[in-house]
């Protein structure tokens, strides 16, 4: 199964960055920043909020990795 499919099924993408509580945004930022290179180098130079909203917008499914990546 593609990560993108899991993302869609989870419903998480309906929650925009701006609508997340501050503590959740802080946690996402910490984890994303620590693992930035593990994201198959996609969007690695973008701000976390831009990356997160791009996932929510569902515009780049071809850039998601398989679970085995």
BASEKE-149678 format. One line per 4 residues: number of its first residue (from 1); their letters; for each residue z, y, x of C-alpha. Coordinates in steps of 0.02 Angstrom, whole numbers, plus 50000, padded with zeros to 5 digits. Each point is the difference from the previous one (the first is absolute). Layout:
REM BASEKE-149678
NUM> a> Z,Y,X; ...;
This chain:
REM BASEKE-149678
1> xxxx> 50000,50000,50000; 49960,50174,50063; 50140,50125,50030; 49904,50118,49889;
5> xxxx> 50010,49876,49855; 50188,49983,50025; 50016,50188,50001; 49907,50015,49835;
9> xxxx> 50102,49862,49919; 50165,50077,50055; 49973,50164,49906; 50071,50095,50148;
13> xxxx> 49841,50101,50015; 50040,50091,49839; 50143,50090,50088; 49934,50150,50095;
17> xxxx> 50087,50061,50159; 50056,50160,49916; 50085,49901,49861; 50103,49890,50116;
21> xxxx> 50183,50043,50029; 50039,50081,50168; 50094,49848,50065; 49853,49886,49958;
25> xxxx> 49877,50116,50088; 50114,50005,50151; 50010,49810,50006; 49811,49980,49983;
29> xxxx> 49973,50130,50137; 50120,49912,50119; 49920,49830,49973; 49821,50063,50001;
33> xxxx> 50027,50100,50159; 50080,49852,50088; 49858,49883,49951; 49856,50123,50004;
37> xxxx> 49903,49896,50127; 50021,49843,49895; 49899,50075,49858; 49839,49940,50082;
41> xxxx> 49986,50179,50067; 49942,50065,49830; 50054,50177,49960; 50111,49996,50154;
45> xxxx> 49983,50187,50033; 50034,50055,49823; 50163,50061,49929; 50097,49865,49907;
49> xxxx> 49981,50091,49834; 49810,50006,50020; 49995,49815,50046; 50112,49953,49853;
53> xxxx> 49902,50100,49872; 49836,49931,50066; 50067,49827,49963; 50049,50060,49827;
57> xxxx> 49826,50071,49973; 49930,49828,50037; 49849,50073,50089; 49989,49888,50153;
61> xxxx> 50023,49818,49948; 49877,49945,50134; 50122,50060,50133; 50144,49889,49948;
65> xxxx> 50042,49849,50105; 50019,49821,49945; 50178,49936,50002; 49961,49907,50159;
69> x> 49953,50156,50101;
